[in-house]
Amino acid sequence: MKQQWIALSAISLVLAACGGSSGSGGDTDPDYSNLRSGDSRAAALHLSEAEDQFGQYLKNGMRLQIRIPADGHGNGNGPANGNGNGSEQAPVAEGDFDDAGGGSRSGNFSTTNVHVEGVDEADRIKYDGEHLFIASRPTPWRVMGQEDSLFEGQGIRILATDPAGAATQEVARYDFADDHHLRDLYLHAEAGVTRDVITLGHRYGYHPMSGGGMTDAMMIEPAVMPYESGSVGSVQVRAIDVTEPTQPHTDWRLELDGALEQSRRVDNILYLVTRYTPYVDGLIYYPQTSDELRANEQLIADTPVQSLLPRYRTDGGDWQPLVTSERCYLPEERDPNDGFAHLVTIAAIDLNTRELVSSACLNTRVDGFHASATSLYLGASVYAQSEPPRTLIHKFTLDEGDIEYRGTGDVRGALGWRALSFRMNEYQGDLRVVTSESVFPNSGGATDDSDDDAVRPDNGNGNGDDATVSPGGGGWDMIHRLYVLREQTDSNRLQVVSQLPNDDRPARIGKPREDIFAVRFTGDRGFLVTFEQIDPLYVLDLSNPEDPRIAGELEVPGFSTYLHPIGENYLLGIGQDVEMQEMWGWPAGVKVELYDISALGESEDPDAVFEPGVVDTFVIGSSGSTSPALYDLRGFNMLQVSDDQLRFTLPIDVAQNWSWQHSGLYLFEINDFVGEGASMRQAGAMIAEKSSGSVSWGSGYGYEARSRMHDDTVFFLYGDRVWSAFWDSPEGAQGPE
């Protein structure tokens, strides 16, 4: 039932949270025993009606971080925010290639592989058909005592390309040794000509605790910050003017408090999703005495709410509020003892005008993300004691920078931990989402049909929240579900209009105990790969969003972690082969497999389940082999070269029985994929590094290797160096450049 808030003064709210103590430095210890984390509530969002409501919820979250638990040890994490401006080094331009201006050269070339067409994603390499722009950065491992050299040598390399000669040449290098670690790039064009390289950088830091602290130089930089570790430091957006590629220079900088979670670019609007945890100078995050606890309470109570919110500034100027409490969303259902300290902020930046055009924040848990050209979905899996997990999904519309909350959906199960962005997909206004739930003997978790929350609508079949799904084998199991949600125009709700399995279609997704390794939606189809010992591939027919069904199923050895549609009739799977040892399967070589799904819809029986065919399979290496494409779609690159032929590339670190052999770029092509009779062939490899008598381990650059194609030429980025080769003769690669 929705909590009816009573208008209270700010001081009475503090009294409620502290069990009657105002925290004014008296003899009574603040009592936080009734506080609870608001992240366990399954609720829609709304804007706070008053600053004191938002402030109370946020400050209660801070109190939860610094309370003294029963064992006497603090459970807080004391993040700090810092700033800084780095120096810029003049670029060095050289070479005699034609670099008279950025732009798009004629010809057919590949760009960054993305989740959704029309929604660009940041990457460490960008290509406009004329120049390769590369984020050059030092190793992400930070070593104590080397703080001064953490950012030396980071910047962008600009290489002019010559597809006709399969060559590149560096025309400029632009270094900026500031205190933000360079992450990834975007390109910003006007009238078809590249104007700017947009760099994303971040800086993490932790405030020293009482009794010892942790400095920024002691941290290992994560790719995406985990939910509970807090968000500190800042994010930097830098626009580097490359209209004259030999003379790049910084035109504009934007700095935001927080840690970068995700980003997307739609036309000229850059969207940033950041995470921020408030910090109060002087707060003791590991209080050991009553005096320290009272001092903490005094600081929290006296701190203005706005000073707990993230800020931004441009070009090193004055700090301004990134958001205000009036633009922060709270759970609709909460009570005065609830609290949550972490903020997730959505910011829209117009790259044409170089200004922040809108922002909003969520004072709630977020651990999943999906963006279409018009919508942003933020998901969070909620776990409550003795209840099955649930996933909340908050929808925001994106309209040329305007950010508007539209509603929240609530479905059973969790998003899992693999490829969360692929588990959600928007199509014709509906959201499709796949969740997973672990169930145990006698838990009753997978057979609970109750629906006790107004946010959880009936699934349309009259049976409440979920159709019954029985655990397989009488023991531990994994239950997977597909939901289709639709925005309701008369309320802030995403209504479940259908799900699988259901009473009419009870067939389970995945065999007993199999986890989901890959999900891909394309149009009115969906594809899922589950795995324990074999690789079942499921084809979902989503043409009727109110009655989805399993339309195809195939069991093959190994598993795929990335799926890519090839025209209407084929599906490409990238994953790993498996070596069976007793009851377990162990990952072996990198597996590339092409499936024939053309039989979907051919049967006159609307409920028929077909078996996809395997067209061709290649396995590269054996145990120990890996590829960045297994966990990062940007490691996969594809180019359609004719109506009926396409090429794709995979960076692979090849090993034999766990012994590294070489690292290189493997080339493949698919022919005749429009009709029937498609085929796939391996077209060779560009080897960048290999084992020898004196080198038995690779440099480790393969984890973020990338490639681009232009007509009949391939460019391979390994580390910060580029190799170039003609498609038909990859063994003759030139480089490194």
C-alpha positions in Angstrom: 0.0 0.0 0.0 1.4 3.4 -0.9 3.0 5.2 2.1 1.0 8.3 3.0 3.6 10.8 4.1 2.8 13.2 6.9 4.2 16.7 6.6 6.9 16.9 9.2 9.5 19.5 9.9 13.1 18.6 9.1 14.0 18.2 12.7 11.2 15.8 13.4 12.3 13.7 10.5 15.7 13.4 12.0 14.2 12.5 15.3 12.2 9.7 13.7 15.3 8.2 12.0 17.4 8.4 15.1 15.0 6.9 17.5 14.3 10.2 19.2 17.8 11.7 19.2 18.4 14.8 17.3 22.1 14.1 17.0 22.8 17.5 18.5 25.8 16.3 20.5 23.9 15.4 23.6 24.4 12.4 25.8 22.0 10.1 24.0 23.5 7.9 21.2 21.7 8.1 17.8 19.7 4.9 17.4 19.8 3.6 13.8 18.4 0.1 14.7 15.1 0.8 12.9 16.6 2.0 9.7 16.5 -0.3 6.7 17.9 -0.1 3.2 15.3 1.0 0.7 16.8 -1.1 -2.1 14.8 -4.1 -1.0 11.5 -2.5 -1.9 9.7 -3.3 -5.2 8.1 0.0 -6.1 7.6 2.5 -8.9 9.3 5.9 -8.7 8.0 9.4 -8.2 9.5 12.8 -7.7 9.8 13.9 -4.0 7.1 16.4 -3.0 9.5 18.2 -0.7 13.3 18.5 -0.3 13.0 17.2 3.3 11.5 13.9 2.0 14.3 13.3 -0.4 16.9 14.5 2.1 15.6 12.2 4.8 15.8 9.2 2.5 19.2 10.0 1.3 20.6 10.8 4.7 19.1 7.6 6.1 21.1 5.8 3.5 24.3 7.5 4.7 23.4 6.6 8.3 23.1 3.0 7.3 26.7 3.2 5.9 28.3 4.5 9.1 26.3 2.8 11.9 28.2 0.5 14.3 26.9 -3.0 13.7 26.5 -5.6 16.4 30.1 -7.0 16.0 31.5 -3.6 16.7 33.1 -3.1 13.2 32.1 -0.3 10.9 30.4 -1.3 7.7 30.8 1.9 5.8 32.8 2.8 2.7 34.1 6.4 2.8 34.2 7.7 -0.7 35.7 11.1 -1.5 35.4 13.3 -4.6 38.3 15.2 -6.1 39.0 17.4 -9.0 42.0 18.4 -11.0 43.1 19.9 -14.3 45.9 18.2 -16.3 48.3 19.7 -18.7 48.1 19.3 -22.4 51.0 18.5 -24.7 51.2 19.8 -28.1 50.5 17.3 -30.9 53.2 16.0 -33.2 52.1 15.7 -36.8 54.1 13.9 -39.4 53.7 12.0 -42.7 52.7 12.8 -46.2 49.2 11.3 -46.4 46.4 13.5 -47.6 44.9 14.9 -44.3 43.3 18.1 -45.4 40.3 17.6 -43.2 38.3 15.1 -41.2 35.4 13.5 -43.0 34.1 10.3 -44.6 36.0 8.9 -47.5 34.1 7.1 -50.2 34.0 3.4 -49.9 32.5 0.7 -47.7 33.9 0.6 -44.1 32.9 -0.8 -40.8 32.3 1.0 -37.5 31.7 0.0 -33.9 29.4 -3.0 -33.4 26.5 -1.9 -31.2 23.5 -3.3 -29.4 20.9 -1.3 -31.1 21.0 0.3 -34.6 21.1 4.1 -34.4 22.5 4.1 -30.9 26.2 4.6 -30.9 28.5 3.2 -28.2 31.9 4.4 -27.0 34.9 2.4 -27.9 38.7 2.7 -27.8 38.9 3.0 -31.5 36.7 5.0 -33.9 36.9 5.2 -37.7 35.3 7.7 -40.1 36.5 6.2 -43.4 39.6 8.4 -43.5 41.2 8.4 -40.1 41.5 5.9 -37.2 41.2 7.6 -33.8 42.6 5.5 -31.0 42.5 5.9 -27.3 46.1 5.4 -26.2 46.3 4.8 -22.5 48.6 3.3 -19.9 47.9 0.0 -18.3 44.8 0.1 -16.0 46.7 -1.6 -13.1 47.6 1.1 -10.7 50.7 0.6 -8.5 51.2 2.3 -5.2 54.0 4.8 -5.3 53.6 5.6 -9.0 50.8 8.1 -8.7 52.7 10.7 -10.8 53.0 8.4 -13.8 49.5 7.0 -13.8 48.3 9.2 -16.7 51.5 9.8 -18.6 51.3 8.8 -22.2 47.6 8.8 -22.4 45.9 10.6 -25.3 44.7 9.9 -28.8 46.5 8.7 -31.9 45.3 9.8 -35.3 46.2 7.5 -38.2 45.4 8.3 -41.8 44.3 5.2 -43.7 45.1 4.1 -47.2 42.6 1.3 -48.0 43.9 1.0 -51.6 47.4 0.3 -50.3 46.4 -1.5 -47.1 48.5 1.0 -45.0 48.2 3.5 -42.2 50.4 6.4 -41.1 50.2 8.3 -37.8 49.6 12.0 -38.6 49.2 13.3 -35.0 49.4 12.2 -31.4 47.7 14.3 -28.8 48.6 13.6 -25.2 46.8 15.0 -22.1 48.3 14.0 -18.8 45.6 15.1 -16.5 44.2 13.2 -13.5 41.4 11.4 -15.4 42.1 7.9 -16.9 41.1 7.9 -20.6 38.4 5.3 -21.2 36.7 5.4 -24.6 35.8 7.6 -27.6 33.0 8.9 -29.7 33.1 10.8 -32.9 31.0 13.9 -33.5 30.3 15.1 -37.0 28.6 18.0 -38.6 27.4 17.9 -42.2 29.1 14.5 -42.6 32.5 15.8 -41.6 34.2 14.7 -38.3 34.5 17.7 -36.1 35.5 16.3 -32.7 36.8 13.3 -31.0 34.8 13.0 -27.7 36.8 11.3 -25.0 35.4 9.9 -21.8 37.7 9.8 -18.8 37.2 8.9 -15.1 39.0 9.3 -11.8 38.4 7.2 -8.8 39.4 8.0 -5.3 38.6 6.9 -1.8 38.7 9.0 1.3 41.2 7.8 4.0 39.4 6.1 6.8 40.1 6.6 10.5 42.8 4.1 11.4 44.2 3.9 7.9 43.0 4.7 4.4 43.0 3.6 0.8 44.4 5.9 -1.9 43.5 6.1 -5.6 46.8 4.6 -6.6 46.1 1.4 -4.6 42.9 0.6 -6.6 42.5 -1.6 -9.6 40.3 0.2 -12.1 37.0 -1.7 -12.8 35.4 -1.6 -16.3 32.0 -1.0 -14.7 31.8 -0.1 -11.0 30.0 -2.7 -8.9 26.9 -1.7 -7.2 28.0 -1.8 -3.5 31.5 -0.2 -3.9 30.2 3.4 -4.1 30.8 6.0 -6.7 33.4 8.7 -6.2 35.8 10.8 -8.2 34.6 12.3 -11.4 33.8 11.8 -15.1 35.4 14.0 -17.7 34.0 14.6 -21.2 36.5 16.2 -23.5 35.9 17.5 -27.1 39.1 17.4 -29.2 38.8 19.4 -32.4 40.1 17.3 -35.3 38.7 19.3 -38.2 42.4 19.6 -39.1 43.6 16.1 -38.1 47.3 17.1 -37.9 46.5 19.8 -35.3 44.1 18.4 -32.7 43.3 20.5 -29.7 40.9 20.5 -26.8 38.0 22.8 -27.4 35.8 22.0 -24.4 35.7 20.0 -21.2 32.9 18.9 -19.0 33.5 17.4 -15.6 30.8 15.6 -13.5 30.9 14.2 -10.0 30.5 10.4 -9.9 31.6 7.3 -11.7 30.7 6.4 -15.3 28.4 3.4 -15.6 27.3 3.6 -19.2 27.0 6.0 -22.1 25.2 6.2 -25.5 25.1 8.7 -28.3 21.9 9.3 -30.3 22.5 11.8 -33.1 24.1 14.8 -31.5 23.0 14.0 -27.9 25.4 12.2 -25.6 23.7 10.4 -22.7 25.8 9.6 -19.6 24.6 7.3 -16.8 26.7 7.9 -13.7 26.7 6.7 -10.1 27.4 8.9 -7.1 27.6 8.4 -3.3 27.5 11.5 -1.2 30.5 12.4 0.9 30.7 14.7 3.9 34.1 16.0 4.9 34.9 14.9 8.5 32.5 11.9 8.5 34.0 8.9 10.3 33.1 5.9 8.2 34.3 3.4 10.8 33.0 4.8 14.1 34.2 3.0 17.1 32.8 5.1 20.0 29.6 6.8 20.9 31.2 10.2 20.6 32.2 9.4 17.0 28.7 8.2 16.2 27.1 11.4 17.7 29.6 13.5 15.8 28.6 11.7 12.6 24.9 12.3 13.2 25.5 16.0 13.8 27.4 16.3 10.5 24.7 14.4 8.6 21.8 16.4 10.2 23.5 19.8 9.6 24.6 19.2 6.0 22.3 20.9 3.4 20.7 18.4 1.0 22.0 20.1 -2.2 25.6 19.7 -1.0 25.0 16.0 -1.0 24.2 15.9 -4.7 26.6 15.7 -7.7 27.9 18.8 -9.5 29.3 19.6 -12.9 31.5 22.3 -14.4 32.7 23.2 -17.9 36.3 24.2 -18.8 37.4 24.3 -15.2 34.9 26.9 -14.2 32.6 27.2 -11.2 30.8 24.0 -10.0 27.0 23.9 -10.6 24.4 21.5 -9.5 24.1 18.5 -11.8 20.7 17.8 -10.4 18.4 19.2 -7.7 16.2 17.3 -5.3 13.2 18.3 -7.4 14.7 16.2 -10.3 15.5 13.1 -8.2 13.2 10.1 -8.1 12.4 8.1 -5.0 10.6 4.8 -4.5 6.9 5.5 -4.4 6.4 3.1 -1.5 8.7 3.8 1.5 8.5 4.7 5.1 10.5 7.3 7.2 13.0 4.6 8.3 13.9 3.7 4.8 17.1 5.0 3.2 19.5 4.6 0.3 22.8 6.5 -0.2 23.6 5.8 -3.9 22.4 8.1 -6.7 22.2 7.2 -10.4 22.2 10.2 -12.6 21.2 10.5 -16.3 22.7 13.5 -18.1 22.1 14.6 -21.6 24.8 16.7 -23.4 24.2 18.4 -26.7 27.5 18.0 -28.6 26.5 20.7 -31.1 26.0 23.4 -28.5 28.4 21.8 -26.0 26.0 22.2 -23.0 24.2 20.1 -20.5 20.6 20.2 -21.6 18.9 18.0 -19.0 19.4 15.6 -16.1 17.6 13.4 -13.7 18.6 11.2 -10.8 17.3 8.0 -9.2 17.8 7.4 -5.5 17.4 3.7 -5.9 19.2 0.6 -6.9 20.2 0.1 -10.5 22.3 -2.7 -11.9 21.1 -3.2 -15.5 20.9 -0.9 -18.5 19.3 -0.9 -22.0 18.9 2.0 -24.4 17.0 2.4 -27.7 17.0 5.5 -29.8 14.0 6.9 -27.9 14.0 5.2 -24.5 16.3 4.3 -21.6 15.6 1.4 -19.3 17.3 1.0 -15.9 16.8 -2.3 -14.2 17.5 -3.6 -10.7 17.2 -7.0 -9.2 15.6 -6.9 -5.7 16.2 -9.6 -3.1 14.0 -9.9 0.0 14.3 -12.6 2.7 12.1 -15.6 2.1 10.8 -14.2 -1.2 11.8 -14.9 -4.8 13.9 -12.3 -6.5 12.2 -9.6 -8.5 13.4 -7.2 -11.2 12.3 -3.6 -11.4 12.6 -1.8 -14.7 12.3 1.9 -14.9 11.6 3.5 -18.2 12.7 7.0 -19.3 12.0 8.5 -22.7 14.8 10.3 -24.5 13.6 13.1 -26.9 16.5 15.2 -28.3 17.9 15.4 -24.8 14.7 15.7 -22.8 14.6 13.0 -20.1 11.1 11.9 -18.8 10.2 9.1 -16.5 7.4 7.0 -17.9 6.9 4.1 -15.6 8.1 1.0 -13.8 7.6 -2.6 -14.4 8.1 -5.5 -11.9 8.8 -9.1 -13.0 9.9 -12.2 -11.2 13.5 -13.3 -11.3 16.8 -11.5 -11.6 18.8 -10.1 -14.5 21.7 -12.4 -13.8 25.3 -11.3 -14.4 26.0 -12.0 -18.0 25.3 -9.4 -20.7 22.6 -7.5 -18.9 22.0 -5.1 -21.8 21.1 -8.0 -24.0 18.5 -9.3 -21.6 16.3 -6.2 -22.3 15.1 -5.1 -25.7 12.5 -2.6 -26.9 10.5 -3.3 -30.0 7.5 -1.4 -31.3 7.0 0.2 -27.9 7.1 -3.1 -25.9 9.9 -4.1 -23.7 11.1 -7.8 -23.8 13.1 -8.9 -20.8 14.6 -12.3 -19.7 15.1 -13.1 -16.0 16.5 -16.0 -14.1 15.8 -17.5 -10.7 17.7 -20.0 -8.7 15.5 -22.4 -6.8 16.3 -25.0 -4.1 14.5 -28.1 -2.7 11.5 -27.2 -0.6 12.0 -23.5 -1.2 8.7 -23.2 -3.0 10.4 -20.4 -4.9 9.4 -21.4 -8.4 5.9 -22.4 -7.7 4.6 -19.3 -5.8 1.7 -17.9 -7.8 0.9 -15.1 -5.3 0.5 -11.5 -6.5 0.6 -9.3 -3.5 2.0 -6.1 -5.0 0.0 -3.5 -7.0 3.1 -2.9 -9.2 3.0 -6.5 -10.3 0.1 -6.7 -12.8 -1.6 -9.9 -13.8 0.1 -11.6 -16.7 -3.1 -11.8 -18.7 -3.8 -15.5 -18.3 -5.9 -15.1 -15.2 -3.4 -16.9 -13.0 -1.7 -14.0 -11.2 2.0 -13.2 -11.2 3.5 -16.4 -12.7 2.6 -19.7 -14.2 3.8 -22.7 -12.2 7.3 -23.8 -13.2 8.6 -26.9 -11.4 12.2 -27.4 -10.5 13.9 -30.1 -12.6 15.4 -33.2 -11.0 14.0 -32.6 -7.6 17.0 -30.4 -6.6 18.7 -27.1 -7.3 17.6 -25.6 -10.5 17.6 -22.4 -12.7 14.2 -21.1 -13.9 14.3 -18.6 -16.8 11.3 -16.5 -17.9 10.6 -14.1 -20.8 8.3 -11.1 -20.1 6.8 -8.6 -22.5 5.9 -5.3 -20.9 3.9 -2.4 -22.2 3.7 1.2 -21.0 0.3 2.2 -19.6 -0.7 5.7 -20.6 -3.0 6.2 -17.6 -0.4 5.3 -14.9 3.3 5.1 -14.3 3.3 1.4 -14.9 4.8 -1.0 -17.4 2.2 -3.8 -17.6 3.1 -7.4 -18.2 1.1 -8.4 -21.3 2.6 -11.9 -21.6 5.3 -14.3 -20.4 6.9 -17.6 -21.0 6.5 -20.2 -19.7 2.7 -19.9 -19.0 -0.2 -22.3 -18.4 -0.9 -22.5 -22.1 2.7 -22.8 -23.1 4.4 -24.6 -20.1 7.6 -25.7 -21.9 10.6 -24.4 -19.9 13.4 -22.3 -21.2 16.6 -24.2 -20.6 17.2 -27.7 -19.3 17.4 -28.3 -15.6 20.2 -26.4 -13.9 21.3 -24.6 -17.1 22.2 -20.9 -16.9 21.7 -18.4 -19.6 24.9 -17.6 -21.5 23.6 -15.5 -24.4 20.4 -13.5 -25.3 19.7 -11.6 -28.5 16.5 -10.0 -29.8 16.0 -8.9 -33.4 12.7 -7.7 -34.6 9.9 -10.1 -33.7 12.4 -12.9 -32.8 14.4 -13.8 -29.8 17.3 -16.2 -29.3 18.7 -17.6 -26.0 21.5 -20.0 -25.3 21.6 -21.9 -22.0 24.3 -24.2 -20.9 25.4 -26.8 -18.3 26.9 -29.6 -20.4 25.4 -29.0 -23.9 24.3 -25.8 -25.7 20.6 -25.6 -26.2 19.7 -22.8 -28.6 16.2 -21.5 -28.3 14.4 -19.6 -31.0 11.5 -17.4 -29.8 8.6 -16.3 -32.0 7.6 -12.9 -30.7 5.4 -11.9 -33.7 2.4 -11.8 -31.4 3.6 -10.0 -28.3 0.7 -11.2 -26.3 1.4 -14.9 -27.1 5.1 -15.5 -27.4 6.3 -19.0 -28.0 9.3 -21.3 -28.3 9.5 -21.9 -32.0 12.8 -23.7 -32.3 15.3 -25.7 -30.3 18.7 -27.1 -31.1 21.2 -29.0 -28.9 24.9 -28.8 -29.9 28.2 -29.2 -27.9 29.7 -26.1 -26.4 28.0 -22.8 -25.8 27.7 -19.3 -27.3 28.1 -16.1 -25.4 27.4 -13.7 -28.3 24.7 -14.0 -31.0 24.5 -12.0 -34.1 21.7 -12.2 -36.7 22.7 -12.7 -40.3 19.9 -11.6 -42.6 16.5 -13.2 -42.1 17.6 -16.8 -42.3 20.8 -17.2 -40.3 22.2 -16.7 -36.9 25.9 -16.5 -35.9 27.1 -17.8 -32.6 30.4 -16.9 -30.9 31.4 -18.9 -27.9 33.5 -21.8 -26.8 33.8 -25.5 -27.5 33.6 -27.8 -24.5 35.7 -30.7 -23.3 33.7 -33.1 -21.2 35.4 -34.4 -18.0 33.2 -36.8 -16.0 30.0 -34.8 -15.3 31.4 -31.3 -16.2 32.1 -29.5 -19.4 35.2 -27.3 -19.5 35.6 -24.4 -22.0 38.0 -25.3 -24.8 38.7 -23.5 -28.1 36.9 -20.4 -29.4 33.9 -21.7 -31.4 32.3 -19.9 -34.4 29.1 -21.5 -35.6 26.5 -20.5 -38.2 22.9 -21.6 -37.7 20.1 -21.9 -40.3 16.8 -20.6 -38.8 15.0 -20.3 -42.1 12.4 -22.9 -41.1 10.8 -20.4 -38.6 7.3 -19.8 -39.8 7.3 -22.4 -42.6 5.0 -24.9 -40.9 1.2 -24.6 -41.2 1.0 -25.6 -37.5 1.3 -22.4 -35.5 2.6 -24.3 -32.5 5.3 -26.3 -34.4 8.8 -26.3 -33.0 11.5 -26.7 -35.6 15.1 -27.6 -35.2 17.6 -25.0 -36.5 20.4 -26.4 -38.7 24.1 -26.0 -38.3 25.7 -24.7 -41.5 29.4 -24.5 -40.5 31.5 -24.7 -37.4 35.1 -23.6 -36.7 37.0 -24.1 -33.5 40.1 -22.1 -33.0 42.7 -23.4 -30.5 41.8 -25.5 -27.4 41.7 -25.0 -23.6 42.9 -21.5 -22.6 41.9 -19.8 -25.9 39.8 -16.7 -25.6 38.5 -13.7 -27.4 37.2 -10.3 -26.3 34.1 -10.9 -28.4 33.1 -13.6 -25.9 32.3 -10.9 -23.3 32.3 -7.6 -25.3 30.4 -7.1 -28.5 32.8 -4.4 -29.6 35.4 -7.1 -30.1 33.3 -8.4 -33.0 33.4 -6.4 -36.3 31.4 -7.0 -39.4 31.1 -5.5 -42.9 28.6 -6.4 -45.6 30.6 -6.3 -48.9 27.8 -7.2 -51.3 24.1 -8.1 -51.3 24.9 -11.7 -50.5 28.3 -11.6 -48.8 29.6 -10.3 -45.5 32.9 -10.5 -43.6 33.6 -10.5 -39.9 36.7 -10.5 -37.7 37.5 -11.9 -34.3 40.6 -11.1 -32.2 41.6 -14.4 -30.6 44.3 -15.4 -28.1 45.1 -18.9 -29.2 46.2 -21.6 -26.7 46.8 -25.3 -26.9 46.1 -27.1 -23.6 46.4 -23.9 -21.7 49.7 -23.0 -23.3 49.5 -19.7 -25.2 50.5 -19.9 -28.9 49.7 -16.6 -30.5 47.4 -13.6 -30.6 45.9 -12.4 -33.8 42.8 -11.3 -35.8 40.9 -14.2 -37.4 39.0 -13.4 -40.6 35.7 -15.1 -41.7 33.2 -14.6 -44.5 29.7 -15.7 -45.0 28.4 -16.2 -48.6 24.9 -16.7 -50.1 23.1 -15.8 -46.9 20.1 -14.1 -48.6 18.5 -17.3 -49.9 19.3 -20.9 -49.2 22.7 -22.6 -49.2 24.7 -20.1 -47.1 28.3 -21.1 -46.3 31.0 -19.8 -43.9 34.7 -20.0 -44.4 37.8 -18.9 -42.5 39.8 -16.5 -44.5 43.1 -16.5 -42.6 44.6 -14.6 -39.7 46.7 -11.6 -39.0 49.2 -12.6 -36.2 50.4 -9.8 -34.0 52.3 -11.8 -31.4 53.3 -15.4 -31.0 55.2 -17.7 -28.7 58.8 -18.4 -29.3 61.8 -19.8 -27.4 62.1 -16.6 -25.3 58.4 -15.6 -25.2 56.0 -18.0 -23.7 53.4 -15.6 -22.5 51.6 -12.9 -24.5 51.5 -9.2 -23.6 47.9 -9.4 -22.6 46.6 -6.8 -25.1 44.1 -9.2 -26.6 41.4 -8.5 -24.0 40.6 -5.2 -25.8 41.8 -5.8 -29.3 39.7 -4.3 -32.1 39.4 -4.2 -35.8 38.0 -2.2 -38.7 37.5 -3.0 -42.4 37.4 -0.8 -45.4 36.7 -2.3 -48.8 39.3 -5.1 -49.1 41.5 -3.9 -46.3 41.6 -4.9 -42.6 43.0 -2.8 -39.8 43.8 -4.6 -36.5 44.4 -2.7 -33.3 46.4 -4.7 -30.7 47.6 -2.7 -27.7 48.2 0.7 -29.2 49.6 -0.5 -32.5 47.9 -1.1 -35.8 48.5 -3.8 -38.4 47.0 -3.5 -41.9 46.4 -6.2 -44.6 44.4 -7.0 -47.6 41.6 -9.4 -47.0 42.9 -12.0 -49.3 46.4 -12.0 -47.9 46.3 -11.4 -44.1 49.6 -13.2 -43.6 51.2 -10.3 -45.4 50.1 -7.7 -42.8 52.0 -4.5 -42.6 52.9 -3.0 -39.2 52.8 -2.4 -36.5 52.1 1.3 -36.9 
